[in-house]
Amino acid sequence: MKINRRSTLAGAIAASAAGLPLSKVAFAQDFPNKPIKIVVPFAAGSATDIAARALGAKLQDILKQPFVIDDKPGASGQLGASAAATAPADGYTLLMGTNTTNAANGALFKKLSYDPEKDFAPIARCITGVNALVVNPALPIKTISELIAYARQNPGKLNYAEASASQRLSAEMFNSMAAIKIERVPYKASPQALGDVVSGPVQVMFPDLPQALTQMDAGRVRGLGTTGPKRTSVAPGLPAIAEFVPGYSLVYWLAVFAPAATPKPIQLKLYEAIAEALKDPATGKAMTQGRMEVSPLGPDDFAAYVKAETKWWTAAIKAAGIEPE
């Protein structure tokens, strides 16, 4: 989808016909005329950060303005999400949000520093992926069945590391559905958490698949399975956890949001640019590291998807027995 003067003019005319003030339409026609910041609510080196950097590089070519990546990890993504939510609603600050920040956190915390629904305008879903179940290779465990048996025979000896809602829920769903108890150890950042699984203080983790495969390929962790409903084509040698724990399934997503009051014409222009970027095979490969799926959804479909996902994550968190903090 090429962005040109004709499509921009058509969008402006449509926005005007929809009753938007002409001043906002004119502002959108001039957008962007300065650098755009993408806030990443997780650490540098995370899948969210890598995807944002690859997307920003392509958007810079399309929109002819620099894209700056601003990593603000902490509090299960709350620090970054809050920073984006309270930024001026002019299209120059975006959030590379996830199921954690924009669907699950409302059920994980008694009080959030932002409102996932009211504070954001969904622009585009970009990527979907799965987590992997990995263990420290020193453990005498090579399969999911062996992990379940070991956990039952050695109560209190296994801990899991987590730095996001998808990692935590992956583990707690596994605990609940397999009738075991692996204790939680929370971390601020996923790379730090996975590093402790590699070195041994924590034995188990459910990192995103790209991070997991990097460590698995180096022999630093042992992969046991993935969290999707079936095996992923990205790593077909890893069984789905559902093959051992029937009904188990968890998929995460990465997406672009803007502050809620961002003018509609600017939202549309951003979506058009993102849609064009996601059609580029090199950008898609860089964003996914070849280990996730490019899964674009536009504003209306994505808004409905976020609502459905919020209901699913809320129900799943409750079913897993996770109490809000």
N, C-alpha and C positions, 0 to 999 in steps of 0.2 A: 504494500500500500504506500505509494509515493505521496508525500505531502507537497502540494504545489499551491500556487496562488489561487487557482480556480477552486480547489477543494476548501481552502481556508475561507475564501469569500462565500462559498456555499454554506459552510458551517456558520459563518457570521450572520448570513441572511436567515438561516433556520433559527438561530438563537434569538435574533431580533423578533422573528415571527412568534416565537414562544413567549414573548413578553419580557425578555431580559433587557435591562437598560442599555441604551446605545453606548454609554461610556464603558460598560463592561465588555461589550462586543468589540469596541475599538481597542481596548486594552489587550484583549485576547489576540487581535490581529497583530499586535506589536510583540506578542510573547513568543519566545523568550528574547530578552535583550541584555541578559547578564547571566552569570553562572547559576546553575541549579544544584542544590544539595540533596543527596539521598542519604537519609539517616538509616543506619543499620543498627538494630537493637541488640545485636550479638557481636561476639568478638571477631577481630581480624583473623582471617583464616577459616572461619566457619563457612558452611555452605551458603548461608545468607549473604555474607560478606563477598564471597567469590562471585555469586550470581549478580549482586548489585554492581560490582566493579566491571564485569563483562557487559552488562546491560548499559551501564553509564557510558562506557567507551563507545558503544554503537550509537547511543542517543546523541552523544556529542557530535558524531558525524552527521546525523540526520537533522538535528536542530541547530547546529552551528554555534553552540555555546558550550563552555566547559561544564562537566559534571563532576562534583566533588563528593567523595564518599566519606561520611562522618560516622565512625563506629562509636556507639554509646552502649556498651553491654552492661548488664546488671539487673537484678530483681526480676528475673524471668522476662526480660525484654521491656520492663516498665520504664526504665530510664530513657531509652531511645524513643519509645512510643509517646511518652509524655512530651519530650522535646519536640517531636514532629507535630503533635496535636496542638501545642500552644504556639507554633510558629505562625507568622503572617500567612493568611489564606490567599496567596497570590501565585501559587504554582511553582515558587522557587525553593520550597522545601517539601520533599516527599519522604515517605516511609517505605522501606522495603520490609513489609510486614509478613507475618506468618500465622499459621494456625494458633501458635502460642499467644502472640500479642493481640490478635484480632478475633479469636474464637474461644480459646480455652481459659485465658487468665481471669475472666469474670467469674469462673467457677472455682478457681484455685486460690483466690484471695478475697477476704472479707471486704476489703476496700482497695480499689485501684486508684492510681494517680491520674487516670484518664478514663473516658468512656469509649469502649471499643466500637460501639454502634453510633453514638451521637457525634463523636469527635472526628470521624473520618469519612471521606468519600472514597468508595472503592473505584479504582481506576482500571486495573487489569490483573487477573491471575496470570502468572508466568510459568510456574514450574510445579510439578507434583513429584513426590519421592517417597521412599520408605526408609525406615531405620534398619539397622542390623543388630543382631544380638552377638556380642563378642565377649570373650573371657581372656584373662591373663593365661598365656600358654603354659605356665607352670602348673596350672590346675590339671588334675587327672580327668579331664572332661573333653570329649570330642564330639558329642552330639547333644541335642536338646533333651532327649530322654535321659542321658547321663547327668545333665545339669539338674533336672527335676529330681532324679533319684538322690544325687549328692546333697541337694538342698534339704530334702526330707531327712536324710540320715545324719546331717551335720547342722542342726539348727543353730543359728546365731553366728555361723562362720563365714557367711557370704554377705558382701555389701555390693550395692550398685551405685555407680556415679551418674549424676544427671545435671544438666544445665539448661533444660528447656522443658516446656509442658509436654511435648511429644516424647521426649526421652523418659520423663517421669511416668507418664501414662502408659507408655510401652511396658515399663517395668512393673507397674502396679497391676495392669491388666494381666500380665504374665503371672504375677504372684497370685492374684485372685482366681484366675481360670485354671491354673495348674495346682492350686491348693498348696502353695509353698510360701515361705517368707524370706525374701532377700531384703536386707535393710538398706534404706536410702541414705546416701551421702550427697548433699547438694553442693553444687559448684557455681561460681559466677560465670565461667566460660567453658565451652565444650572442649577446646583444645587442652586446657588444664585438666579437665576431668578425664579425658581419654589418656593423657599423659600419666595419670596416676594408675590407670588400669594397666598400662604398659609396664610401669615400674613396680607395681604390685600392692600398694597400700589398699586399693580397691580392686575387686576381682571381676566385676561384671559391668557392662554398660550397653546401652541401646543408642549408639551415635547414628547420625545420618549416614547413609550408605557410602557416599563419596569419602568421608573421613575414615570410615571403617575399612574400606578397601585399600586405602593408602597404607594403613598400618598392617593390614593382613598381608598385603603384597611384600612388605618388608619383614614379615615373620614376627612382628612385635605383639600381635594379638591373634587369637584363634576365632574365626567366624563360625557361628553355629547356625544362623538362620536370618530371615528377614521378616519384617512385620506386615507386609502386604497380604491380601487375601489369597494370593497364589505366588509362585516363583516369579521373580522379575527377570526379564530378558537381559538386563544389565549384568546380572550375576546368577545365571541359571544353575550353577553348581551349589548354591546355597538354598536349602529347603525353606519353604515358608513355615513359620512357627505354627500356622494353622494345620499343617500336616501332622503335628503332634498334639496340638491343643485346639480341637475343633472350634470354629467360630471366631478365632482370634484374628483381628485385622486392624491395622492402623496405617493411615497414609497422611503425610504432611504436605504443606504447600507454601510457596513463596509468592508474594504479590506486591504490587505497588498501590499505595494509598496516598491521598492528599488530605490536608486539613479540610474539614467538612464544608466550610464556607467558600472554598475555592470556586471561582466562577465556572459555570458549566462549559462555556466555550473553551476555557483553558483545560478543563478536564478532558474534553473531547480531543483537543490537540495533543495532549499528552498520551491519550490512549492510541491515537493514530500513529504516533511516533513509536510507541512500544510495540504495537502490532507489526509495524514494518520491521523493527529490530528483531522480533522473534521469528520472522520468516527467513532471516539470514542464517544458513546452516552453521557458519563459523561462530556466530554469536551464540546460537543455541548450544553448540558443543562446549564453548567456553563457560557459559552459565551453568550447565549441568555437569561439566567435567566428564561428559559421556556416561554419567552414572545416575542421572535422573531423567525425567520426561518433560519436554516443553509442552505445556498444556494451557494455551491461552484461552481466557474468557474475557469478554468485553464488559463494560460497566454494569449494564442491566442484569445480565446473566450472572456476573460475579457477585453483585449485591445480593441476589437471591441465594447464591451458593454460600456466601458468608453467613446468612441467617440460618440456613439448614445446617451448616457446619457448627455454628454456635450451639444449636440444640443438641447435635450429636456429641460434641465434646463435653457439654454440661452433663448429659446423661451418662456418658462413659466414665467421667471422673467420679460421679456419684456412685455408679455401680462398682467401681474399683475400690471404693471405701476411702477415697482421698478427702480429707477434711480441709475446708478453706483455711488459709493461714492469716 
